[in-house]
């Protein structure tokens, strides 16, 4: 049987928290080998969607297929298809950088030989090889971020989810990281699904883009298509056209985010 | 197998790295041993029950094992707070493997703690009946460790923050210890207390360990063993089910 050309297929996905719809009946597909950007203002529902796609949050309604596997019915199997770099830290502070890498490699069953090669390659790549024996708790925010990315690239999954991977990185590291990811994408046909606030980054790297706001997908297509549709000259302008100029609360917890959206809806 | 091993290893590494935790956790059993042992010792002997330290030592060992094992479950709440939990949640391995690794890790740590406390009791004057008795003692201690490590994990899986955990620990740990026969014999008790002690799994751990170490027990060792095995495997199942329901 020929495989479905869509590696991610989402239908009518909805997540309701007490009295707010964080994700409101969204549907989209991502093709095999595609680099797909998922954009939206803060609190639009990006992270909630990624959490549902990666099996750690139960949707209220809807269907998710990852590599033709029902990700809601068959969580264990679905987890084998993807890797993820989370928006906030998910490292063990009490372990060293190297131990964090090793822990991940074992969980993802990376063969020993590749494990050692790749750990060295990646830690050198993010310039942490010299610090590999240091506890993560002694690392700065930027170093943790770099380690997190290195760890996420240890195994090469069919789908790589990246939730604002380059947040807080300097332009050099950002560029290197994307070059590295694009390289794996090309060599191994790895699908990349990412969110970012850097519009330029999204425009340059993603083959297709979806914009989500207030839990709904408001537009999707290539960078050019989005600009054409909104009659704007850059992705940033298109984004602002679609989501408005109103400033959203910066970086807050899920609960605050809920409260904020609830407030907005009722006033 | 390697998955279980790496999760186990993580618990053990973290234990040995927190030297202050090891030392701190020895204060309580030592205090109980000295205060109870010497405080109640003479009354106990006058009542014609024999040497109290002999009776008390197995109870103190398991008290320490239980506390350490239960608190190893707290790790899940820390992991949740510091984000590391997500790393394990999205890992492409079965939830049972994760729980087995974590629980066995917690149990190993608790077992080491138990051995240290055993050494402390020897200093205070405790005399196990024979060297060979240490083998069955080891088995009972390990089962108690796994049992309460899974219980801690199960509870931590459904709690979101530290406060709730502390509450349950205090309302659970203390009654479990006090109503297990760890400190006093479970004979001639009022009916309710007697009933509670009978459904308390630690009772069978204490009884089994006491049987092994000093040759005195209320139930048959095989019965203690059977009950502990059944409760432990049930709790392991419950813990991995609850863990699989965690939402991030």
Contacts between the chains, C-beta under 8 A, distances in Angstrom:
chain1	res1	chain2	res2	distance
A	51	B	248	5.9
A	54	B	90	5.2
A	55	B	89	7.8
A	55	B	90	6.7
A	56	B	86	6.4
A	56	B	89	4.9
A	56	B	90	6.1
A	56	B	246	7.8
A	56	B	247	6.7
A	56	B	248	4.0
A	57	B	247	5.4
A	57	B	248	6.0
A	58	B	247	6.1
A	75	B	244	7.9
A	76	B	92	7.1
A	76	B	93	7.9
A	76	B	94	5.8
A	76	B	95	7.8
A	79	B	90	6.1
A	79	B	91	6.8
A	79	B	92	4.1
A	79	B	93	7.9
A	80	B	92	4.2
A	82	B	90	7.8
A	84	B	90	5.7
A	86	B	83	7.0
A	86	B	86	5.7
A	88	B	83	5.6
A	89	B	82	7.2
A	89	B	83	4.8
A	90	B	83	4.3
A	90	B	84	5.6
A	90	B	85	7.7
A	90	B	86	4.6
A	90	B	87	4.5
A	91	B	83	7.4
A	91	B	84	6.5
A	91	B	87	7.6
A	92	B	10	7.2
A	92	B	79	7.9
A	92	B	82	7.8
A	92	B	84	4.9
A	92	B	87	7.8
A	93	B	82	6.2
A	93	B	84	7.9
A	94	B	14	5.3
A	94	B	17	6.3
A	94	B	18	8.0
A	95	B	10	7.1
A	95	B	13	7.1
A	95	B	14	7.7
A	99	B	13	7.5
A	102	B	6	7.5
A	103	B	6	5.8
A	103	B	10	6.5
A	103	B	87	7.9
A	104	B	87	7.1
A	106	B	2	5.4
A	106	B	3	6.5
A	106	B	5	7.8
A	106	B	6	4.2
A	107	B	3	6.3
A	107	B	6	6.9
A	107	B	87	7.8
A	107	B	88	7.4
A	107	B	91	4.2
A	107	B	92	7.4
A	107	B	93	6.0
A	108	B	91	7.0
A	108	B	92	6.4
A	109	B	2	7.8
A	109	B	92	7.6
